[in-house]
């Protein structure tokens, strides 16, 4: 049992002796910020004094009198009723043995028997992924990794918008680029795609068709072929870029395939009791549930709004047996949340069946100034270019180290800086430093009991390692990868302090060295586990 859980159990048992039955989840244990005030502290007496009709200080003293002191050196009551715990050293260092026993699974949560679908990126297959997609991809995949590690059954899904006007415009743009490649007059459509990436797709199709291309241009059905081929090539580029970025999706769902069996028409029929007509358009009465206004699902000209097939898609996902849907979307989808929840409630699902994580905008900064365009093409700065410029690790770490709900300034100069100012370098260097120490002392056995640790920097690091399971639970519950990077930074900070203040390898004092090396190995394990949760590597040499 972890130290915090042990203390919670002891407090609960003490309260039971006093006739108070308190849920263990209502008992808070915090790390003491000042070691002179103990190792851990609880405000349980302050929060629950009313239950015994006593002042908080008196309840704290009653708990102190009843608590099992095994593993606790002493208890002090501070201020208006805080309980400070000074732990026996063995209670603190016991976590090292657990880290060695569990290894890559240290911090992993118990199986939840809960299937979660996380949909993210889902960019139209009409061009390269840009940095906006890159932030959503990093956050979506990190949420997926954290949930998996916390015991959820996670499926990563990419929704291909292949049934709308954007695919028509893509095909029209490719067609004009093919004409250009043959030296023929061409006219790119005003609402088409004018970027270099589409021109390159056209050249790939030209090379594939060879001498057949002029005849193909005359064929009536050629534009339909271009839709399929263009989308296929664009989607393949997206897959490759995402794989380079450390992301592999389990499922790619096609809007076109979903529509093919009349699912949208069936949805209109199913929702008929919630639909009314106004000025020739069909509205869904979402205000009966959570929405602030009713939403058009069929326009006056008979065409569907994007909301209608999206309802079908979400119902489809839930029908596949998922207990929870998580959509990672841009901040401009704020009004989308309650309308979609309302539509799912019309199908009998709970409003909690869907969560939507909104990703705010990112500004790319270089030399202290914002830039938006690629130097190569004059178009948007792409995910591929970002990875080439700063590396996958820096890109992913920077994108998740701030809450998704906040705007992010991505400093490219800082991301490539090899100094402690660069947070990902700072974290990875801590791991590499531990590896270097262990490599130098590979002939010395490790004392997993860590019985000879006594310096404050050593114990601070041990206590930080013990917090990893709590960090995972918190990041999982709040869908907040930044909590993991915050944790990583705190571990790295304590690693560097420990390394500076303690002589790790002292061949004249093998007992202490063995304990310190075990601490290095345990920290290496935890750092690697934490970095993996945000898709960042743990290098052994830097």
Buried (B, 14 or more C-beta within 10 A) or exposed (E): EBBBBBBBBBBBBBBEEBEBEBEEEEBBBEBBEEEEBBBBBBBBBBBBBEBBEBBBBBBBBBBBEBBEEEBBEEBBBBEEBBBBBBBBBEBBBBBBBBBBEBEEEBBBBEEBEEBBBBBBBBBBBBBBBBBBBBBBBBBBBBBBBBBBBBBBBBBBBBBBBBBBEBBBBBBBBBBBBBBBBEEEEEEBEEEBBEBBBBBBBBBBBBEEBEEEBEEBBEEEEBBEBBBEBBBEBBBEBBBEBBEEBBBEBEEBBBBBEBBEEEBBEEBBEBBEEBBEEEEEBBBBBBBEBBBEEBBBBBEEEEEBBEBBBBBBBBBEBBEEEBBBBBBBBBEEBEEBBBBBBBBBBBBEBEBEBBBBBBBBEBBBBEEEEEEEEBEEBEBBBBBBBBBEBBBBBBBBBBBBBBBBEEEBEBBBEBBEBEEEEBBBBBBBBBBBBBBBBBEEBEEBEBBBBBBBBEEEBBBBBBBBBBBBBBBBBBBBEEBBBBBBBBBBBBBBBBBBBBBEEBEBBEEEEBEBBBBBBBBBBBBBBBBBBBBBBBBBBBEBEE
